[in-house]
């Protein structure tokens, strides 16, 4: 068995379902969602996402959950971003994902030629999540 590193995103204001469904619409794949109610919780928290997991093509696994303030304090900042990178053969896909993720968000650095020879861009999506996209230059090995 191999070890995997997977981003796990916490969302305030019961936005996890909307966010995870949005990421599925961008990247495709299989989304599974387990609510707090599925684990026996009753009341308003029952419909919120306890665990969501998107398994997208290419081995991408993105996880997320709602963060009720009594359980988790979400603090947005620029200390963590989700990075997507690939080679020239992935360029069309990554450009499409960058465009889709930026809808309703804030592009911090347009996806364009970078000094190191790749295409690179940064954005914060409409859910406050930072994304970095890097497409290796054609001469990269």
C-alpha positions as CSV (number, residue, x, y, z in Angstrom):
1,X,0.0,0.0,0.0
2,X,1.2,3.5,-0.8
3,X,0.9,6.6,1.3
4,X,-1.3,9.4,-0.1
5,X,-1.4,13.1,0.7
6,X,-4.9,14.5,0.2
7,X,-6.1,18.1,0.7
8,X,-8.9,18.2,3.3
9,X,-10.9,21.4,3.1
10,X,-13.2,22.8,5.8
11,X,-16.0,25.1,4.9
12,X,-17.9,27.5,7.1
13,X,-21.6,28.3,6.7
14,X,-22.6,24.8,5.5
15,X,-21.0,25.3,2.1
16,X,-19.3,21.9,1.8
17,X,-21.9,20.2,-0.3
18,X,-22.1,23.1,-2.8
19,X,-18.3,23.4,-2.9
20,X,-17.7,19.6,-3.4
21,X,-20.4,19.5,-6.1
22,X,-18.8,22.5,-7.8
23,X,-15.3,20.8,-7.7
24,X,-16.9,17.6,-9.2
25,X,-18.5,19.7,-12.0
26,X,-15.0,21.1,-12.7
27,X,-12.9,17.9,-12.5
28,X,-15.4,15.1,-13.0
29,X,-15.1,11.9,-11.0
30,X,-17.1,10.3,-8.2
31,X,-18.3,12.3,-5.2
32,X,-19.4,10.6,-2.0
33,X,-21.0,12.6,0.8
34,X,-21.7,11.5,4.4
35,X,-23.8,13.8,6.5
36,X,-23.7,14.3,10.3
37,X,-27.2,12.8,10.2
38,X,-25.9,9.6,8.6
39,X,-23.9,9.2,11.8
40,X,-26.9,9.7,14.1
41,X,-26.8,13.5,14.6
42,X,-30.2,15.2,14.8
43,X,-31.3,18.8,14.3
44,X,-29.9,21.4,12.0
45,X,-26.4,19.8,11.9
46,X,-27.9,16.6,10.5
47,X,-27.9,17.8,6.9
48,X,-24.4,19.2,7.0
49,X,-21.5,17.3,5.4
50,X,-19.4,15.4,7.9
51,X,-17.1,14.0,5.1
52,X,-17.1,14.5,1.4
53,X,-14.7,12.8,-1.0
54,X,-14.1,13.5,-4.7
55,X,-12.1,10.9,-6.6
56,X,-11.4,12.6,-9.9
57,X,-9.5,11.2,-12.9
58,X,-5.8,11.1,-12.7
59,X,-5.6,10.0,-9.1
60,X,-6.9,13.3,-7.7
61,X,-8.6,12.9,-4.3
62,X,-10.1,16.0,-2.7
63,X,-11.8,15.8,0.6
64,X,-14.0,18.3,2.5
65,X,-16.5,18.9,5.3
66,X,-18.6,21.5,6.9
67,X,-17.1,23.2,9.9
68,X,-19.7,24.0,12.4
69,X,-18.3,26.7,14.6
70,X,-18.8,24.6,17.8
71,X,-16.5,22.0,16.3
72,X,-14.0,23.7,14.0
73,X,-12.9,27.3,13.7
74,X,-12.2,28.1,10.0
75,X,-9.6,30.8,9.4
76,X,-9.0,31.6,5.7
77,X,-5.6,32.9,4.8
78,X,-2.9,32.5,2.2
79,X,-0.8,29.9,4.1
80,X,-2.2,26.9,2.2
81,X,-3.3,26.4,-1.4
82,X,-4.3,23.4,-3.4
83,X,-1.8,22.9,-6.3
84,X,-2.7,21.3,-9.6
85,X,0.2,20.6,-12.0
86,X,0.8,18.6,-15.1
87,X,2.7,18.5,-18.3
88,X,2.0,20.0,-21.7
89,X,-0.3,17.1,-22.5
90,X,-2.5,18.2,-19.6
91,X,-2.5,21.8,-20.6
92,X,-6.0,21.9,-22.1
93,X,-7.5,20.2,-19.0
94,X,-5.7,22.4,-16.5
95,X,-6.5,25.6,-18.4
96,X,-10.2,24.6,-18.4
97,X,-10.1,23.8,-14.6
98,X,-8.4,27.2,-13.9
99,X,-11.1,29.0,-15.9
100,X,-13.9,27.1,-14.1
101,X,-12.4,27.4,-10.6
102,X,-12.0,31.2,-11.1
103,X,-15.7,31.7,-11.9
104,X,-17.1,33.9,-9.0
105,X,-13.6,33.9,-7.4
106,X,-10.5,36.1,-7.6
107,X,-7.7,35.5,-10.0
108,X,-4.5,36.6,-8.2
109,X,-2.2,35.7,-11.1
110,X,-3.5,34.9,-14.6
111,X,-2.5,31.6,-16.0
112,X,0.3,32.7,-18.3
113,X,3.9,32.1,-19.2
114,X,6.1,32.2,-16.1
115,X,9.8,33.1,-15.9
116,X,10.7,29.5,-15.2
117,X,9.3,28.4,-18.6
118,X,6.0,26.9,-17.4
119,X,2.5,28.4,-17.5
120,X,1.4,29.4,-14.0
121,X,-1.6,31.0,-12.3
122,X,-3.1,31.5,-8.9
123,X,-6.7,32.1,-7.8
124,X,-9.0,32.1,-4.8
125,X,-12.2,30.4,-5.7
126,X,-15.7,31.6,-4.6
127,X,-15.5,29.4,-1.5
128,X,-12.2,31.1,-0.3
129,X,-9.9,28.2,-1.3
130,X,-6.6,29.1,-2.9
131,X,-5.5,27.2,-6.0
132,X,-2.2,27.1,-7.9
133,X,-2.1,25.8,-11.4
134,X,1.2,24.9,-13.2
135,X,1.6,23.5,-16.7
136,X,5.1,22.4,-17.4
137,X,6.8,23.9,-20.4
138,X,7.1,21.7,-23.6
139,X,10.8,21.3,-22.9
140,X,10.3,20.1,-19.3
141,X,11.3,16.5,-18.6
